[in-house]
Amino acid sequence: MKIIGIKDISRKETHIYYRRVFNGTAVMELMHKNVEKRIEFIIETTPMGKKHISVSMQDHVEYPLMPLIQSLRHKIAELDAEGGLP
């Protein structure tokens, strides 16, 4: 399993300034074929400045969920650090 990227990222408006909610499409390589699945993720900044990322899959995935979620969290953290999120 490999995360190729996240595309079609859009931000939902919330009234809580330390919580950012996004929708997107995760592009993954599962069992030697590319698969696109819809995801929703939340980046919440704690009072100490640490960012907590939670990811939920909107579509069913034929792969163990825990390693997939961990890889998506890592990719989202990279995108956020690089300024690649809207």
C-alpha positions in Angstrom: 0.0 0.0 0.0 1.3 3.4 -1.0 -0.4 6.8 -0.8 0.2 8.6 -4.1 -1.6 11.8 -3.2 -4.7 13.6 -2.1 -6.6 15.5 -4.8 -9.8 17.6 -5.0 -9.3 19.0 -1.5 -12.0 21.4 -0.4 -12.3 23.1 3.0 -15.6 23.2 5.0 -16.4 26.4 6.8 -16.6 26.0 10.6 -17.0 28.5 13.3 -14.2 27.0 15.4 -11.0 28.7 14.5 -8.6 26.0 15.7 -10.4 23.2 13.8 -10.1 22.8 10.0 -12.3 20.3 8.2 -11.5 19.1 4.7 -12.9 16.7 2.1 -10.8 15.2 -0.6 -10.0 12.1 -2.7 -7.1 9.9 -1.7 -5.2 8.3 -4.5 -3.6 5.0 -3.3 -1.8 2.1 -4.8 -3.4 -1.0 -3.4 -2.4 -4.5 -4.6 -0.6 -3.0 -7.7 -3.5 -0.9 -8.9 -4.5 2.7 -8.3 -7.6 3.3 -6.3 -9.4 6.6 -5.5 -11.5 6.8 -2.3 -13.2 9.8 -0.8 -12.0 10.9 2.6 -12.8 13.6 5.2 -10.0 14.8 7.5 -9.8 17.3 10.4 -6.8 19.2 11.6 -7.2 20.4 15.1 -4.6 22.6 16.8 -4.3 22.1 20.5 -3.7 24.9 23.0 0.0 24.0 23.1 0.3 24.3 19.3 0.4 20.6 18.4 -1.7 19.5 15.5 -4.0 16.5 15.8 -5.2 14.9 12.5 -8.2 12.6 12.3 -9.2 10.9 9.0 -12.4 9.1 8.1 -13.0 7.1 5.0 -16.2 7.9 3.1 -15.9 4.9 0.8 -15.3 1.2 1.7 -11.7 0.1 1.3 -10.5 -3.5 0.8 -7.4 -3.0 2.9 -6.6 -3.0 6.7 -7.8 0.4 7.9 -5.2 1.2 10.6 -2.0 1.3 8.3 -4.0 3.2 5.7 -5.2 5.9 8.2 -1.6 6.2 9.5 -0.2 6.8 6.0 -2.9 9.3 5.2 -2.2 11.2 8.5 1.4 11.4 7.5 0.6 12.6 4.0 -1.8 15.2 5.3 0.8 16.5 7.8 3.2 16.9 4.9 0.7 18.8 2.8 -0.1 21.1 5.8 3.6 21.8 6.5 4.2 22.6 2.8 1.1 24.9 2.6 -0.6 22.6 0.1 -4.0 22.8 1.8 -6.7 25.5 1.0 
